[in-house]
Amino acid sequence: MKETDNRVAGWVLAVVIGVHLILLRDGSIAVVAAFVALVVGALLRGQRVFVPGWAAVALMIAGLVAVVATWNGVHYPLVIGQAGGVVGAVLLLRPLTPARGLRVILCVLVILMGAVLRRYSGVGGLFIVVDAVVLLLLAEQIHRPVEAVQSFWVSLTRSFRLIVPVSIVVILVFWLFPDYSLQPMQGLTGFGGRTGFDPGQVAELNESRRVAVVATFPEEVPKAEQLYWRGQVFERNDGLRWSRDVGRARARSLQVTAPEAGTELWRYQQVNSSNRGGVIPVLDRVIEIEARRGDLDVAVLDFGASVLSAGGTDALELDVVASSDSMTDVPEEGFGEGSLNVPKSIRNNAGIREISERLVVPGRSLDENLASVADYWKKGGFTYTMRPGRIPDLARFLLNVRKGFCEHFAAASATLLRLGGVPARVVVGYRGGEWNPWLRTIKVRDMQAHAWVEAWDAAAGRWVRFDPTLFVAPELTERMERDLNSGAWPWYRVTAAFFAAVVTWVGERAASLIAAVGNAELWEALQPVIFVGLLMVLTAWLVRQLVMRHLEKTRNLAMTLLSELERRAARVGLGRIAGETPMAWIGRITRDAGAEEAEWLERFAKAYGESVYSVVGMSPLRAAELKTCERELRKLWRNVRRRVI
């Protein structure tokens, strides 16, 4: 590479590695050290100064040791990215040779793999396709000879030969397997079987596209404001952190209350790909439910407050009847002190107490108090964000930070209500879903995890749902309403939903056909026949491959020996003339050769012709004959050369 190209390529690779390290969203010392190495390497490269090889090896080993030493054992995909970042940064401290440049690009791919496995929503199919374009152009630039002059557009056009199939594969992978991350079980759900949730847990779920629920509605479909999928209920209050009361650990048979007359009901079928944590997220609230795992019925247990569970972790099929009615279980002293407990540190905080006294007034109706809290969220300067960062406590959230995810607003709302004497609890589950009008399904992903509040209305004897996120970010509900209104979709979205329905329909029919064939008696008789037939086809294919490989190998051996013979002959003035065939060349030099030399040349020509132009290729006898002739002729020509010299 030219010196200027070396510097430019080094800077570009440093930037590319830096961007990929940012995708890890990791602030560990190993990543910081990699960033420092990238900057130092780029500056030294500009001054034509490079780190000695022994020092680079020492830095690389030290960096990898630091990565392993600082690993907390939770997000192990980060270790992949950190190791790739450290190695790539150290490689850029040395001159950028073609081989070293390819190793740096390999490190970039390692970082990308770590970022994908870390379930970062910014790494999608489009990013990877663009990434492939950039890395291909970089690889071509690094390997391009100095004398080769080629425009950027020519390089880009050539790269499309690989970019197009890569794009197709990546898009298919992200479409068929939307959740490509390796996630620890404790991070899968903020509600499934966990005893509590910390600020940021539900926000982490927003980065996962794993499908949690697929619900089919053959009749009426709920409206956007009714699509709340109930998961876990938390009553123990610690400010922003909430936990499940220990009393909820006592499961009982399913407890339901008949809905009021005229209440809207929804009958639907639901499939959960896995029963993670034991808790079943269902449309709030359940009137009837039947669960199956394969052909076996599964008992559904109730932990109270319509928190439902089923044994095992495999996929579940459910028949559900849900109601738009509210929960009616009365607050009990055994659960969060009647859903009124608040930590002493929060009760004694003057700032929080002042907000609560202003918003929640004893003696007013629940609707008035909830309207006051909603108005506070709308006009209080609060911001909804899916990346709130670390917020240590409730006082910091309400008085300083004023930005958060749904869980922050739900936890704060329930605490303010409790300070005003209104029993309240936090519910965590899902909200919304992806509607397909042809399949009549709503697909719910982990990224739609949500938290809201239930406040007790003593006058009505029921819990009232209160979702503070509606008032901080009303655009979310508007977007959800547009998503459910398929009549207003643009053409490309309609087309995508239609093709998804076709693929699903074909897949289901294929699965049914395979199941039917698999259960048929005829299939048992056909299995050995099909197996033997496949085995014969495979054997024939392998034999053909071996024969073709042997032919290619023998031809290559003959050509190799011919090339060696030509090289030796050229030293004594017997080289081939341009345009002369091998057999013609051997015949020409045979006519002027001595008796012994002519004999070996004729034997070589005969064995060469039989090996190269024969259908069966070279036999071991012909191979030995060629090698013997080539060796004897080399001896003769070496003696001739010595006599000439």
Secondary structure by P-SEA (a helix, b strand, c coil): ccaaaaaaaaaaaaaaaaaaaaaaccccaaaaaaaaaaaaaaaaaaacccccaaaaaaaaaaaaaaaaaacccccaaaaaaaaaaaaaaaaacccccaaaaaaaaaaaaaaaaaaaaaccccccaaaaaaaaaaaaaaaaaaaccccccccaaaaaaaacaaaaaaaaaaaaaaaaccccccccccccccccccccccccccccccccccccbbbbbcccccccccbbbbccccccccccbbbccccccccccbbbbbcccccbbbbbbbbbcccccccccccccccbbbbbcccbbbbbbbccccccccccccbbbbbbbbbccccccccccccccccccccccccccaaaaaaaaacccccccaaaaaaaaaaaaaccbbbbbccccccccaaaaacccccccaaaaaaaaaaaaaaacbbbbbbbcccbbbbbccccbbbbcccccccbbbbbcccccbbbbbbccccccaaaaaaaaaaaccccccaaaaaaaaaaaaaaaaaaaaaaaaaaaaacaaaaaaaaaaaaaaaaaaaaaaaaaaaaaaaaaaaaaaaaaaaaaaaaaaaacccccccccaaaaaaaaaaaccaaaaaaaaaaaaaaaaaaaccccccaaaaaaaaaaaaaaaaaaaaaaaaac
